[in-house]
Amino acid sequence: MTVIIWCQGSGDAVEYFIYKEGSIDPWDKQFPLEHGKKAKFCIDEMSKDFAGIYKCYYKSLTGWSEHSDTLELVLTGAYEKPSLYVWPSPVVTSGECITMQCSSSLGFDRFILREGKHNLSWTMSSQQHTKVSFQAHFVLGSVNANHNGTFRCYGYFRNNTQVWSASSDPLDVLVSESPASQHKANTVENFIRMAMAALVLVTLVILLLEAWHSKKVEKRVTRR
């Protein structure tokens, strides 16, 4: 894939530099676009060589800026995909505990479990299960609506933590509300409805009293 990294600074920047962690020399340098506020760095074809952690600086007439926040660029698809399973079921009730197992015949040092909708991520060291199987168990206790989504897992080796395997097949997890939670929610909804009805009733009574009082005052004025 083609990857574009933007580095944004101030309007007085005259040149931007981007560094890859582990290298003393800049990976690339570019002149600013859009009146000096940012520069564009392009990777025409993503490969293992470009995976890593980056940071950028800009140079102005008064000196150098501080470095940017670091950016981790991860390559996926470098190795065969692992397998992902869930116990007791991908359909569970809120508050329950589920265990997700990521396993592979490759001797990955670590596995990563990710969920895209809520941007959730967990990392665990791999354990050798048999001579040809390595796995990690991700225990998600007391799941809730935030765990609804599609999960995938990846494996990687310790010597290059930004080069991952292909993703496992997606696994959809559905968390439904427990009966107790549903009852509580219904109770709250009923209380709100009753409070609103009471407020409307009080408002009507106040309006009627004001109308009655106004008529009473009018009668007194007419008699005089």
Phi and psi restraints in degrees (value plus and minus 20) as a CYANA .aco file:
   2 THR   PHI    -105.5   -65.5
   2 THR   PSI     114.8   154.8
   3 VAL   PHI    -144.4  -104.4
   3 VAL   PSI     114.1   154.1
   4 ILE   PHI    -137.6   -97.6
   4 ILE   PSI     108.2   148.2
   5 ILE   PHI    -132.7   -92.7
   5 ILE   PSI     107.2   147.2
   6 TRP   PHI    -124.1   -84.1
   6 TRP   PSI     116.5   156.5
   7 CYS   PHI    -138.7   -98.7
   7 CYS   PSI     101.5   141.5
   8 GLN   PHI    -136.8   -96.8
   8 GLN   PSI     114.2   154.2
   9 GLY   PHI    -155.1  -115.1
   9 GLY   PSI    -158.8  -118.8
  10 SER   PHI    -124.5   -84.5
  10 SER   PSI     151.4   191.4
  11 GLY   PHI     -90.4   -50.4
  11 GLY   PSI     -33.6     6.4
  12 ASP   PHI    -114.0   -74.0
  12 ASP   PSI     -11.3    28.7
  13 ALA   PHI     -88.3   -48.3
  13 ALA   PSI     116.5   156.5
  14 VAL   PHI    -129.3   -89.3
  14 VAL   PSI     -39.7     0.3
  15 GLU   PHI    -180.9  -140.9
  15 GLU   PSI     123.2   163.2
  16 TYR   PHI    -133.6   -93.6
  16 TYR   PSI     122.8   162.8
  17 PHE   PHI    -148.1  -108.1
  17 PHE   PSI     120.0   160.0
  18 ILE   PHI    -143.2  -103.2
  18 ILE   PSI     114.3   154.3
  19 TYR   PHI    -138.0   -98.0
  19 TYR   PSI     123.2   163.2
  20 LYS   PHI    -123.7   -83.7
  20 LYS   PSI     113.0   153.0
  21 GLU   PHI     -74.3   -34.3
  21 GLU   PSI     113.7   153.7
  22 GLY   PHI      79.8   119.8
  22 GLY   PSI     -27.0    13.0
  23 SER   PHI    -139.2   -99.2
  23 SER   PSI     118.1   158.1
  24 ILE   PHI     -99.9   -59.9
  24 ILE   PSI     -60.2   -20.2
  25 ASP   PHI    -102.9   -62.9
  25 ASP   PSI     131.6   171.6
  26 PRO   PHI     -84.6   -44.6
  26 PRO   PSI     123.4   163.4
  27 TRP   PHI     -91.5   -51.5
  27 TRP   PSI     -54.9   -14.9
  28 ASP   PHI    -182.0  -142.0
  28 ASP   PSI     141.4   181.4
  29 LYS   PHI    -161.0  -121.0
  29 LYS   PSI     125.4   165.4
  30 GLN   PHI    -162.5  -122.5
  30 GLN   PSI     129.7   169.7
  31 PHE   PHI    -101.0   -61.0
  31 PHE   PSI     131.1   171.1
  32 PRO   PHI     -90.7   -50.7
  32 PRO   PSI     133.8   173.8
  33 LEU   PHI    -130.3   -90.3
  33 LEU   PSI     147.7   187.7
  34 GLU   PHI      30.8    70.8
  34 GLU   PSI      38.6    78.6
  35 HIS   PHI      40.6    80.6
  35 HIS   PSI      15.4    55.4
  36 GLY   PHI      65.3   105.3
  36 GLY   PSI     -19.6    20.4
  37 LYS   PHI    -101.3   -61.3
  37 LYS   PSI     -44.0    -4.0
  38 LYS   PHI    -178.0  -138.0
  38 LYS   PSI     143.0   183.0
  39 ALA   PHI    -152.5  -112.5
  39 ALA   PSI     135.4   175.4
  40 LYS   PHI    -135.1   -95.1
  40 LYS   PSI     104.4   144.4
  41 PHE   PHI    -135.4   -95.4
  41 PHE   PSI     107.8   147.8
  42 CYS   PHI    -138.7   -98.7
  42 CYS   PSI     111.7   151.7
  43 ILE   PHI    -126.0   -86.0
  43 ILE   PSI      89.8   129.8
  44 ASP   PHI     -85.0   -45.0
  44 ASP   PSI     -57.8   -17.8
  45 GLU   PHI    -163.9  -123.9
  45 GLU   PSI      90.0   130.0
  46 MET   PHI     -85.6   -45.6
  46 MET   PSI     114.1   154.1
  47 SER   PHI    -166.5  -126.5
  47 SER   PSI     158.9   198.9
  48 LYS   PHI     -78.2   -38.2
  48 LYS   PSI     -52.6   -12.6
  49 ASP   PHI     -83.8   -43.8
  49 ASP   PSI     -45.0    -5.0
  50 PHE   PHI    -116.0   -76.0
  50 PHE   PSI     -30.7     9.3
  51 ALA   PHI     -88.7   -48.7
  51 ALA   PSI     116.4   156.4
  52 GLY   PHI     139.1   179.1
  52 GLY   PSI    -184.0  -144.0
  53 ILE   PHI    -133.5   -93.5
  53 ILE   PSI     109.0   149.0
  54 TYR   PHI    -139.1   -99.1
  54 TYR   PSI     135.3   175.3
  55 LYS   PHI    -170.2  -130.2
  55 LYS   PSI     133.4   173.4
  56 CYS   PHI    -148.4  -108.4
  56 CYS   PSI     139.4   179.4
  57 TYR   PHI    -152.5  -112.5
  57 TYR   PSI     143.6   183.6
  58 TYR   PHI    -151.1  -111.1
  58 TYR   PSI     134.1   174.1
  59 LYS   PHI    -130.8   -90.8
  59 LYS   PSI     111.7   151.7
  60 SER   PHI    -143.0  -103.0
  60 SER   PSI     159.5   199.5
  61 LEU   PHI     -85.5   -45.5
  61 LEU   PSI     -41.0    -1.0
  62 THR   PHI    -117.5   -77.5
  62 THR   PSI     -24.6    15.4
  63 GLY   PHI     117.3   157.3
  63 GLY   PSI    -178.1  -138.1
  64 TRP   PHI    -119.3   -79.3
  64 TRP   PSI     126.7   166.7
  65 SER   PHI    -100.2   -60.2
  65 SER   PSI     149.9   189.9
  66 GLU   PHI     -91.8   -51.8
  66 GLU   PSI     141.6   181.6
  67 HIS   PHI     -96.3   -56.3
  67 HIS   PSI     135.5   175.5
  68 SER   PHI     -90.2   -50.2
  68 SER   PSI     152.3   192.3
  69 ASP   PHI     -80.4   -40.4
  69 ASP   PSI     130.7   170.7
  70 THR   PHI     -94.1   -54.1
  70 THR   PSI     129.4   169.4
  71 LEU   PHI    -142.9  -102.9
  71 LEU   PSI     100.8   140.8
  72 GLU   PHI    -113.4   -73.4
  72 GLU   PSI     100.8   140.8
  73 LEU   PHI    -128.6   -88.6
  73 LEU   PSI      93.7   133.7
  74 VAL   PHI    -127.4   -87.4
  74 VAL   PSI     116.1   156.1
  75 LEU   PHI    -121.7   -81.7
  75 LEU   PSI     105.7   145.7
  76 THR   PHI    -128.8   -88.8
  76 THR   PSI     142.0   182.0
  77 GLY   PHI      69.5   109.5
  77 GLY   PSI      -8.9    31.1
  78 ALA   PHI     -97.0   -57.0
  78 ALA   PSI     -44.4    -4.4
  79 TYR   PHI    -154.7  -114.7
  79 TYR   PSI     151.5   191.5
  80 GLU   PHI     -82.3   -42.3
  80 GLU   PSI     129.4   169.4
  81 LYS   PHI     -92.4   -52.4
  81 LYS   PSI     124.7   164.7
  82 PRO   PHI    -101.2   -61.2
  82 PRO   PSI     157.4   197.4
  83 SER   PHI    -127.6   -87.6
  83 SER   PSI     127.6   167.6
  84 LEU   PHI    -148.3  -108.3
  84 LEU   PSI     108.8   148.8
  85 TYR   PHI    -151.4  -111.4
  85 TYR   PSI     140.9   180.9
  86 VAL   PHI    -157.2  -117.2
  86 VAL   PSI     121.4   161.4
  87 TRP   PHI    -146.8  -106.8
  87 TRP   PSI     126.0   166.0
  88 PRO   PHI    -100.7   -60.7
  88 PRO   PSI     -38.6     1.4
  89 SER   PHI    -186.8  -146.8
  89 SER   PSI     132.6   172.6
  90 PRO   PHI     -94.6   -54.6
  90 PRO   PSI     -28.6    11.4
  91 VAL   PHI    -134.3   -94.3
  91 VAL   PSI      91.6   131.6
  92 VAL   PHI    -155.0  -115.0
  92 VAL   PSI     148.9   188.9
  93 THR   PHI    -117.2   -77.2
  93 THR   PSI     125.3   165.3
  94 SER   PHI     -72.1   -32.1
  94 SER   PSI     114.3   154.3
  95 GLY   PHI      78.1   118.1
  95 GLY   PSI     -35.0     5.0
  96 GLU   PHI     -97.9   -57.9
  96 GLU   PSI     150.3   190.3
  97 CYS   PHI    -131.9   -91.9
  97 CYS   PSI     113.7   153.7
  98 ILE   PHI    -144.5  -104.5
  98 ILE   PSI     134.3   174.3
  99 THR   PHI    -142.7  -102.7
  99 THR   PSI     107.2   147.2
 100 MET   PHI    -132.1   -92.1
 100 MET   PSI     107.2   147.2
 101 GLN   PHI    -129.0   -89.0
 101 GLN   PSI     105.1   145.1
 102 CYS   PHI    -130.3   -90.3
 102 CYS   PSI     106.5   146.5
 103 SER   PHI    -160.5  -120.5
 103 SER   PSI     135.8   175.8
 104 SER   PHI    -177.4  -137.4
 104 SER   PSI     135.4   175.4
 105 SER   PHI    -101.6   -61.6
 105 SER   PSI     -34.8     5.2
 106 LEU   PHI    -101.0   -61.0
 106 LEU   PSI     126.5   166.5
 107 GLY   PHI    -104.6   -64.6
 107 GLY   PSI      37.8    77.8
 108 PHE   PHI     -80.5   -40.5
 108 PHE   PSI     125.2   165.2
 109 ASP   PHI     -99.2   -59.2
 109 ASP   PSI     -51.7   -11.7
 110 ARG   PHI    -163.8  -123.8
 110 ARG   PSI     136.0   176.0
 111 PHE   PHI    -141.2  -101.2
 111 PHE   PSI     127.8   167.8
 112 ILE   PHI    -142.7  -102.7
 112 ILE   PSI     109.6   149.6
 113 LEU   PHI    -127.6   -87.6
 113 LEU   PSI     108.9   148.9
 114 ARG   PHI    -153.5  -113.5
 114 ARG   PSI     127.2   167.2
 115 GLU   PHI    -148.1  -108.1
 115 GLU   PSI     105.9   145.9
 116 GLY   PHI    -101.9   -61.9
 116 GLY   PSI     -55.0   -15.0
 117 LYS   PHI     -82.7   -42.7
 117 LYS   PSI     -64.4   -24.4
 118 HIS   PHI    -126.3   -86.3
 118 HIS   PSI     -11.0    29.0
 119 ASN   PHI      35.3    75.3
 119 ASN   PSI      28.4    68.4
 120 LEU   PHI    -114.0   -74.0
 120 LEU   PSI     126.6   166.6
 121 SER   PHI    -172.1  -132.1
 121 SER   PSI     118.9   158.9
 122 TRP   PHI    -154.7  -114.7
 122 TRP   PSI     125.0   165.0
 123 THR   PHI    -147.9  -107.9
 123 THR   PSI     114.8   154.8
 124 MET   PHI    -159.9  -119.9
 124 MET   PSI     127.9   167.9
 125 SER   PHI     -89.6   -49.6
 125 SER   PSI     127.8   167.8
 126 SER   PHI    -101.4   -61.4
 126 SER   PSI     126.4   166.4
 127 GLN   PHI    -140.4  -100.4
 127 GLN   PSI     116.5   156.5
 128 GLN   PHI     -98.3   -58.3
 128 GLN   PSI      99.7   139.7
 129 HIS   PHI    -109.9   -69.9
 129 HIS   PSI     -69.3   -29.3
 130 THR   PHI    -155.3  -115.3
 130 THR   PSI    -195.9  -155.9
 131 LYS   PHI     -83.5   -43.5
 131 LYS   PSI     -43.9    -3.9
 132 VAL   PHI    -141.3  -101.3
 132 VAL   PSI      -1.6    38.4
 133 SER   PHI    -161.6  -121.6
 133 SER   PSI     109.9   149.9
 134 PHE   PHI    -144.4  -104.4
 134 PHE   PSI     119.2   159.2
 135 GLN   PHI    -172.8  -132.8
 135 GLN   PSI     145.7   185.7
 136 ALA   PHI    -159.7  -119.7
 136 ALA   PSI     123.3   163.3
 137 HIS   PHI    -131.4   -91.4
 137 HIS   PSI      98.4   138.4
 138 PHE   PHI    -120.3   -80.3
 138 PHE   PSI      91.2   131.2
 139 VAL   PHI    -115.9   -75.9
 139 VAL   PSI      96.2   136.2
 140 LEU   PHI    -126.2   -86.2
 140 LEU   PSI      82.9   122.9
 141 GLY   PHI    -108.6   -68.6
 141 GLY   PSI     126.5   166.5
 142 SER   PHI      30.7    70.7
 142 SER   PSI      40.8    80.8
 143 VAL   PHI     -86.4   -46.4
 143 VAL   PSI     134.8   174.8
 144 ASN   PHI    -162.4  -122.4
 144 ASN   PSI    -188.9  -148.9
 145 ALA   PHI     -80.8   -40.8
 145 ALA   PSI     -45.4    -5.4
 146 ASN   PHI     -87.4   -47.4
 146 ASN   PSI     -36.7     3.3
 147 HIS   PHI    -111.1   -71.1
 147 HIS   PSI     -20.1    19.9
 148 ASN   PHI     -87.7   -47.7
 148 ASN   PSI     107.6   147.6
 149 GLY   PHI     138.1   178.1
 149 GLY   PSI    -190.5  -150.5
 150 THR   PHI    -127.5   -87.5
 150 THR   PSI     102.4   142.4
 151 PHE   PHI    -123.2   -83.2
 151 PHE   PSI     126.5   166.5
 152 ARG   PHI    -161.3  -121.3
 152 ARG   PSI     134.4   174.4
 153 CYS   PHI    -150.0  -110.0
 153 CYS   PSI     137.3   177.3
 154 TYR   PHI    -155.9  -115.9
 154 TYR   PSI     139.9   179.9
 155 GLY   PHI    -143.5  -103.5
 155 GLY   PSI     132.1   172.1
 156 TYR   PHI    -171.0  -131.0
 156 TYR   PSI     145.1   185.1
 157 PHE   PHI    -121.0   -81.0
 157 PHE   PSI     131.2   171.2
 158 ARG   PHI     -82.9   -42.9
 158 ARG   PSI     -50.4   -10.4
 159 ASN   PHI     -97.1   -57.1
 159 ASN   PSI     -28.1    11.9
 160 ASN   PHI    -173.3  -133.3
 160 ASN   PSI      67.3   107.3
 161 THR   PHI     -95.9   -55.9
 161 THR   PSI     -28.5    11.5
 162 GLN   PHI    -121.5   -81.5
 162 GLN   PSI     -13.5    26.5
 163 VAL   PHI    -133.3   -93.3
 163 VAL   PSI      89.9   129.9
 164 TRP   PHI    -129.3   -89.3
 164 TRP   PSI     144.9   184.9
 165 SER   PHI     -92.1   -52.1
 165 SER   PSI     154.0   194.0
 166 ALA   PHI     -84.6   -44.6
 166 ALA   PSI     137.5   177.5
 167 SER   PHI     -94.6   -54.6
 167 SER   PSI     131.2   171.2
 168 SER   PHI     -84.4   -44.4
 168 SER   PSI     149.5   189.5
 169 ASP   PHI     -81.0   -41.0
 169 ASP   PSI     122.1   162.1
 170 PRO   PHI     -84.8   -44.8
 170 PRO   PSI     126.3   166.3
 171 LEU   PHI    -149.6  -109.6
 171 LEU   PSI      96.4   136.4
 172 ASP   PHI    -107.8   -67.8
 172 ASP   PSI     111.8   151.8
 173 VAL   PHI    -137.0   -97.0
 173 VAL   PSI     111.2   151.2
 174 LEU   PHI    -140.1  -100.1
 174 LEU   PSI      99.8   139.8
 175 VAL   PHI    -129.3   -89.3
 175 VAL   PSI      97.9   137.9
 176 SER   PHI    -120.9   -80.9
 176 SER   PSI     138.6   178.6
 177 GLU   PHI     -90.2   -50.2
 177 GLU   PSI     123.9   163.9
 178 SER   PHI     -94.4   -54.4
 178 SER   PSI     136.2   176.2
 179 PRO   PHI     -75.6   -35.6
 179 PRO   PSI     -58.0   -18.0
 180 ALA   PHI     -85.3   -45.3
 180 ALA   PSI     -61.7   -21.7
 181 SER   PHI     -86.7   -46.7
 181 SER   PSI     -60.0   -20.0
 182 GLN   PHI     -84.9   -44.9
 182 GLN   PSI     -61.1   -21.1
 183 HIS   PHI     -83.0   -43.0
 183 HIS   PSI     -62.3   -22.3
 184 LYS   PHI     -83.0   -43.0
 184 LYS   PSI     -62.6   -22.6
 185 ALA   PHI     -83.9   -43.9
 185 ALA   PSI     -61.1   -21.1
 186 ASN   PHI     -84.3   -44.3
 186 ASN   PSI     -59.8   -19.8
 187 THR   PHI     -82.1   -42.1
 187 THR   PSI     -63.5   -23.5
 188 VAL   PHI     -83.8   -43.8
 188 VAL   PSI     -63.9   -23.9
 189 GLU   PHI     -80.6   -40.6
 189 GLU   PSI     -63.4   -23.4
 190 ASN   PHI     -83.3   -43.3
 190 ASN   PSI     -61.2   -21.2
 191 PHE   PHI     -82.2   -42.2
 191 PHE   PSI     -61.4   -21.4
 192 ILE   PHI     -84.4   -44.4
 192 ILE   PSI     -62.7   -22.7
 193 ARG   PHI     -81.4   -41.4
 193 ARG   PSI     -64.2   -24.2
 194 MET   PHI     -84.4   -44.4
 194 MET   PSI     -60.0   -20.0
 195 ALA   PHI     -84.2   -44.2
 195 ALA   PSI     -61.8   -21.8
 196 MET   PHI     -84.2   -44.2
 196 MET   PSI     -62.0   -22.0
 197 ALA   PHI     -83.2   -43.2
 197 ALA   PSI     -60.8   -20.8
 198 ALA   PHI     -84.8   -44.8
 198 ALA   PSI     -59.3   -19.3
 199 LEU   PHI     -84.0   -44.0
 199 LEU   PSI     -62.6   -22.6
 200 VAL   PHI     -82.6   -42.6
 200 VAL   PSI     -63.1   -23.1
 201 LEU   PHI     -82.4   -42.4
 201 LEU   PSI     -64.6   -24.6
 202 VAL   PHI     -82.0   -42.0
 202 VAL   PSI     -61.4   -21.4
 203 THR   PHI     -81.4   -41.4
 203 THR   PSI     -63.9   -23.9
 204 LEU   PHI     -82.6   -42.6
 204 LEU   PSI     -62.4   -22.4
 205 VAL   PHI     -81.2   -41.2
 205 VAL   PSI     -63.3   -23.3
 206 ILE   PHI     -82.2   -42.2
 206 ILE   PSI     -62.5   -22.5
 207 LEU   PHI     -84.2   -44.2
 207 LEU   PSI     -61.7   -21.7
 208 LEU   PHI     -84.0   -44.0
 208 LEU   PSI     -62.4   -22.4
 209 LEU   PHI     -83.5   -43.5
 209 LEU   PSI     -60.1   -20.1
 210 GLU   PHI     -85.1   -45.1
 210 GLU   PSI     -61.1   -21.1
 211 ALA   PHI     -85.0   -45.0
 211 ALA   PSI     -62.8   -22.8
 212 TRP   PHI     -82.6   -42.6
 212 TRP   PSI     -62.1   -22.1
 213 HIS   PHI     -85.6   -45.6
 213 HIS   PSI     -59.8   -19.8
 214 SER   PHI     -83.2   -43.2
 214 SER   PSI     -63.0   -23.0
 215 LYS   PHI     -84.6   -44.6
 215 LYS   PSI     -58.7   -18.7
 216 LYS   PHI     -83.6   -43.6
 216 LYS   PSI     -60.8   -20.8
 217 VAL   PHI     -86.1   -46.1
 217 VAL   PSI     -60.3   -20.3
 218 GLU   PHI     -81.7   -41.7
 218 GLU   PSI     -61.8   -21.8
 219 LYS   PHI     -82.5   -42.5
 219 LYS   PSI     -61.1   -21.1
 220 ARG   PHI     -83.8   -43.8
 220 ARG   PSI     -61.8   -21.8
 221 VAL   PHI     -84.2   -44.2
 221 VAL   PSI     -61.0   -21.0
 222 THR   PHI     -84.2   -44.2
 222 THR   PSI     -61.5   -21.5
 223 ARG   PHI     -82.9   -42.9
 223 ARG   PSI     -57.5   -17.5
